[in-house]
Amino acid sequence: MPGQKVSLFVTCLVDQFFPEVGEATVRLLRHLGIEVDFPSDQTCCGQVALNGGYRSHAVAVARQFVEVFRDSEMIVAPSGSCVTTVFTHYPELLHEYPELAEEVESLRNRTYELSQYLVDVVGVESIGASLPKPTRVAYHDCCHALRDLGVSSQPRQLLQSVEGIELVDLTDSTNCCGFGGTFSVKYPEISTAILNEKLRNVEASGAEILTAVDASCLMHMGGAMRRQTMEARPMHIAELLASGLPGGANA
């Protein structure tokens, strides 16, 4: 693994609300001998604008993304949905700029969700982590990561490699949590119904920690978990994995 170098795309949500996820991602990558840089001119992948129907704004930030990361060997993000925006939507979103076509194609094949990168690219089988006490963990399959990127076994493999984690079954783990970006705002009743079904399954699993690869899903579920005073707590996979390293997530 020494010699690997990545650029961290930290994502808007992590930057604004969950910086600890970005810090844990860096800690985890460096622990594995991977050099990390952080292009300071990065902004957004364009997902928020694209979901909201503001196409011209999405195009502008997508072009900025291409400009910022064009020289990066690899781009890693702690978010399946943001990587999906680059991988799935950039070719169509930027089709009016044929001069960028080769760069876009190269970029989409160098941009990875964190667990996808560690398992599929680097070949990590174990991160060498351990928790101080046995902990029951349930994994939620985020829609974009699962359906667009094929991320399913990779996070589970990393979690199972951590001494002290008991990965428990989560009924309908591949069902949506109800967030869906603007969906939860435009259709709150449907979103809440989907969310409550998901949380019933979390409670039935007996999990102490609910983890996932996207902070957005965990934000949505975590808010309801706190309001319902559930015993389980949400935790991004980067934070959970890094917490088992020597010195903890913030060392």
N, C-alpha and C positions, 0 to 999 in steps of 0.2 A: 504493500500500500504506500510506503514512502515514495514520493515522486508524483503522486496524484495531486492535482491542483484544481480547485473549483472556485467559482464566483458565487457568492450567496445572494440570491434574490429573496429579500426578507418578507415581501408582500405588505400591502397597505394595512391589513388588519393586525398583523403581528407588530408592525412598526408603531401603529397608533395605540393599540390596546393591550397587546401581549408581547412586549419586548423580551420577556423571560424565555419565550419560545425561540426567538432568534439567538439569544445568548446560549441556550441549551444546544441548539443546532451546531453552533460554532464549537462549543465544548466537545460535543460528540465527535465531530469530524476531526478535530485536532487530536483527540485521544487516539483515533485510528490512524494517525500519521498523515492526514490529508491537509495540505496547505489551503487556507481559506483567505480570499480577498473579498472586499466589500466595495463595489463601485458606488461612489457617493452620489453620482448623478441619477441613480435609479429612481423611478417614481412608481408607476403602476403598470400592470399587464394589460389593462383595458377592460377587464371583466365587468366591473361595476357599471361603467358607461354602456357597454354592450348589452348587459342584461336590462338596463333601463331604457334602451332604445335610442341612446345618444351615439349613433354610429360614428359621426364625424369626430367626436371626442375620443371614442375608442381607437379610431385610426391614428389620431395624433399621438396618443400615449403608446400605442403599439410601435409606431415608428421610432419613438424615443427609446423603447425597450431594445429594438434592433440596434440602434446606434450605441447604446451603453454597453451591450453585451456581445457585440460583434466579434471582439477579439478574445473572448473567454474560451478556455479549453472546454469547460463544462459549467453548466449553471444548475444549481441545486436550490430548491425552495421547500420550506416546510408546509406545503399546501398542494394537494392534488388538483383543486379547482383552478388555481392560477396556472399550474403547469398545463392543464387541459386547455386553457385559453390559448396558450402559445402553440401547443402541439396540434390541437384540433381546429382552431378558428383562425389562426394567423394567415394561412394560405388564402382563404377566401376574403378575410378582412382587408388584406393588403394587396389584393389582386390588381388594383388600379395602379400599382407601382411595380411594373414588370422588372425594373432595374434592381428591385430587392428580392426577386423570386429565389435566386440561388442562396442568398443570405438567410432568408426565411426558412428554406428547406434545411439548411445546415443547422440553423439555430434550434428548430423544433426537435431535431435529433440529438441535440446536446443539452437539452433542458429536462431535468428529472425531479420528481418528488423525492424527498429525502430517503425513505425506506427503499424505494425503487432503485435509486442510485447505489445505496450501500450493498444491496443484495445482488441486483442484476448486473451492475457495472463493476463494482469493486470486488464482489464475491465474498462479502462478509457472512460468516456463519454464526459467529458469536462476537459480541462486543466486550466480553470480559467484565460484565457488571454483576452486582449482587445487591439485593435489598436487605436491610437490617432485620426484617421480619417477614414471614410469609404473607403475601398479599394477593387477594383475589382480584383479577383484572378481566374486564370484558372489553372486547374490541368491536367498535362500530365501523362498518364499511361505508365510507363516504361515497356518494353517488358518482361524482366526477372521477375520483381516483379509481374506483372499481370499474365503471362502465366505459370510460374513455381510455384509461391508462392500463387497465388490467392489474391494478394493485390490490392484492388480497392476501396471498401467501407471504409476501415479503415482510410486512409489519408483524405478522404472526410469528414468523421465523425469528425475527429480532427479539420480540417479547419473550418467546419461549427459551431464548438463550440466556435470559437473566435469571440468576439464581434467586429464588424467593418468590418469583411470580408464578401464580397458578392461573393459567388462562382458562376462564370459565366460558361455557357456551352461552351465547346471547341469541335467544330465539329471534328469527327474522332479522339477523344482523345486517343483511343486505338491503333492508327496507329503508327508505328515506327517513330522515329525522324531522322533515317538515320545514326546514329552513329555505333552501332554494333561492337565496338572495332576495330579490324583490317579491318572490312568491309569498313569503311569509307576511309581507306588508300588504300586498294586494288581496290576498285570500286568507286573512287571519284565522277564520273559523276552521277552514280545512287544514291549515298549517297546525293549529293547536290540536286538532283531533289526531293527526299523524304523530305529532310530538308526544301526546299522552300515551298513545299505544306503545311507542318506543320506550318511554320511561317505565311503563308497567313491565316490560320485558327486562329492562335493566334491574329493576327491583327484584323480579323473580329470579334473576341469575345469581343473586347474592354477592354481586361484585362490590368491592370497596372502592375501586377506581374504574371509571369509564374512560377509555382512551380512543383516539382516532388520529388521522393524519392531517385533519383540517381544523384550524382554530375556529372557523366560522360555524361548523356543525357543533363543536363543543361549546361555543358561546351561546348558541340557541338552546341546546339541551341543558347547559349548566345553569342558565338563568332560571329555568323551570325547576331544576333539581333543587336549587336553593330556596325557591318560593315554596316548594312542597316539602322542604326540610328532609330530603332524602339522605340516607346515610352515605351513599356512594357520592364521589366527587369527580368532576371532570379533570382530565389532565392530558395535554398533548403528548403524543408518543415521544417527541424529542426530549421533553422535560422528564418523562418517566424513565427513559433509557439513560439519560445523563445523570439522573438522581442516584443511580446505582454505581456510578463511577467513583473512584477514589476521590474523596473531598466533596462529593455531591455535585449537583447540577451547576452551581455557581462558582466552583473552585477555579 
